[in-house]
Amino acid sequence: MINHQDYRAYVMQNDDFIKMLKENKIKIYDRFYDVIVVLDHISERAEAGEKIGEDLLVIFEVGFSFLHEQLEETKLYYEKYFRRNIASFREYDALVNYLLYLSDLEDTLKDKDLYNDETRGVIRGITEKIENIIREQKPSEPEIFDEFNILLEGYIPVGTLTTLEVFALIGEELNL
């Protein structure tokens, strides 16, 4: 059985923050969209008294945990580095989004036993570079993402899907 009340309470508790991301067209909102749509769908089915199968139960638990972790990390950056200044946050939105991607990628690789010292070093190097740019409020060029992707390319097997990519596929499968 899923605890959709905890999920609903968490979403309501963070409603203002989520709306702020959406209304200000912060790219990070898009990061959460598929996960929220799938979780809402499962939660609504549970609220309606439908029996939730094992597959959907696992999807709900993984998704809720992922959403909680990523949203709390986003709020931390917003409050710590940008002191709740939406304009500054928007300026570095793509970099924060990439940090969240790296966190998701790291978890995915650990789950598949593909995480090793070399991969950890590359991911930490990119993370430190991004955090330094954000901390020092330095400008960054869009090409920096190409550089990061090229660095990761040799360590990430082709076809490795992050949690977000899996939830996009789940949303399609459920016709959401």
Secondary structure, 3 states (H helix, E strand, C coil): CCCHHHHHHHHHHCHHHHHHHHHCCCHHHHHHHHHHHHHHHHHHHHHCCCCCCHHHHHHHHHHHHHHHHHHHHHHHHHHHCCCCCHHHHHHCHHHHHHHHHHHHHHHHHHHCCCCCHHHHHHHHHHHHHHHHHHHCCCCCCCHHHHHHHHHHHCCCCCCCCCHHHHHHHHHHHCCC
